[in-house]
Amino acid sequence: MSYEVDLLAPAGLSFVEDVSISIDLTSDPNVDISLMGVEITSPSGTVSTIIQPAVGSNAMINDYIRSISNAFYGEEAEGVWTVTFWNKGLENISVSSTFLTMGGH
């Protein structure tokens, strides 16, 4: 599954230093969400893998993920940002909400 987020640059933000993502998931209690992968693609095409499948993450607590990437350092903030989710298991995982927050100047 893939989600697109059309982002307007905050006033005064000339370039990105970091992007943080917060994700709320809905899944069966028996689903292993460590089999899920998440990546963010910037408007200029840079891809940052936030979570690798089968590796797990300390950020995964009760179907909630929060992570930060600086792979987009120096890029423009405006444009369409794509967040892609995939699950290497057979179970379905529903994304309740996804938020991107940018830091920079």
C-alpha positions as CSV (number, residue, x, y, z in Angstrom):
1,M,0.0,0.0,0.0
2,S,1.2,3.5,-0.7
3,Y,0.1,6.9,0.5
4,E,0.8,10.3,-1.1
5,V,1.1,13.5,1.0
6,D,1.0,16.9,-0.7
7,L,3.1,19.1,1.5
8,L,3.4,22.8,1.6
9,A,6.6,24.2,3.0
10,P,6.2,26.0,6.3
11,A,6.9,29.7,6.1
12,G,10.6,30.5,6.3
13,L,11.7,26.9,5.5
14,S,14.2,27.1,2.7
15,F,15.5,23.6,2.9
16,V,14.9,20.4,4.8
17,E,17.2,19.1,7.6
18,D,15.1,16.2,8.8
19,V,11.8,14.5,8.3
20,S,10.0,12.7,11.1
21,I,7.1,10.3,10.5
22,S,4.5,9.1,13.0
23,I,2.2,6.2,12.0
24,D,-0.7,4.7,13.8
25,L,-1.5,1.1,12.7
26,T,-4.4,-1.2,13.2
27,S,-3.7,-4.9,13.1
28,D,-4.7,-8.2,14.6
29,P,-2.9,-8.7,18.0
30,N,-1.2,-11.7,16.5
31,V,0.3,-9.9,13.6
32,D,4.0,-9.4,13.7
33,I,4.5,-5.8,12.6
34,S,8.2,-6.3,12.5
35,L,7.6,-7.9,9.1
36,M,6.5,-4.5,7.8
37,G,8.7,-2.0,5.9
38,V,8.2,1.7,5.5
39,E,9.9,4.2,3.2
40,I,9.6,7.9,2.4
41,T,10.2,9.3,-1.1
42,S,10.7,13.0,-1.5
43,P,9.5,15.2,-4.4
44,S,13.0,15.1,-5.9
45,G,13.1,11.2,-5.8
46,T,15.3,10.6,-2.7
47,V,14.2,7.4,-0.9
48,S,14.7,6.8,2.8
49,T,13.9,3.4,4.2
50,I,12.6,4.1,7.7
51,I,12.0,0.4,8.7
52,Q,13.4,-2.7,7.1
53,P,11.2,-5.8,7.2
54,A,12.2,-8.6,9.5
55,V,14.6,-6.3,11.4
56,G,12.0,-4.7,13.8
57,S,12.5,-1.4,15.5
58,N,12.6,0.1,18.9
59,A,10.1,2.6,17.5
60,M,7.4,0.0,17.3
61,I,5.3,0.1,20.4
62,N,1.6,-1.0,20.5
63,D,1.1,-0.5,16.7
64,Y,2.7,3.0,16.7
65,I,5.8,4.0,14.8
66,R,7.8,7.2,15.1
67,S,11.1,7.6,13.3
68,I,13.3,10.4,11.9
69,S,15.4,10.6,8.7
70,N,18.0,13.1,7.6
71,A,18.3,11.6,4.1
72,F,16.5,14.6,2.6
73,Y,19.0,17.2,4.0
74,G,19.2,20.3,1.8
75,E,16.1,19.4,-0.3
76,E,13.1,21.6,-1.0
77,A,10.1,20.7,1.1
78,E,7.3,21.5,-1.3
79,G,5.8,18.8,-3.5
80,V,4.3,15.4,-3.2
81,W,5.9,13.1,-0.6
82,T,5.2,9.4,-0.9
83,V,5.1,7.1,2.1
84,T,5.1,3.4,1.1
85,F,4.2,0.5,3.4
86,W,4.7,-3.2,2.7
87,N,4.3,-6.3,4.8
88,K,6.4,-9.5,4.2
89,G,3.9,-11.5,6.1
90,L,0.5,-12.6,4.9
91,E,-1.5,-10.5,7.3
92,N,-3.1,-7.2,6.5
93,I,-2.1,-4.1,8.4
94,S,-4.3,-1.0,8.2
95,V,-2.7,2.5,8.6
96,S,-5.0,4.6,10.7
97,S,-3.0,7.8,10.3
98,T,0.4,9.1,9.0
99,F,2.0,12.4,9.8
100,L,5.2,13.9,8.3
101,T,6.9,16.7,10.2
102,M,9.9,18.7,8.7
103,G,12.7,20.4,10.4
104,G,15.0,22.9,8.7
105,H,15.6,26.5,8.0
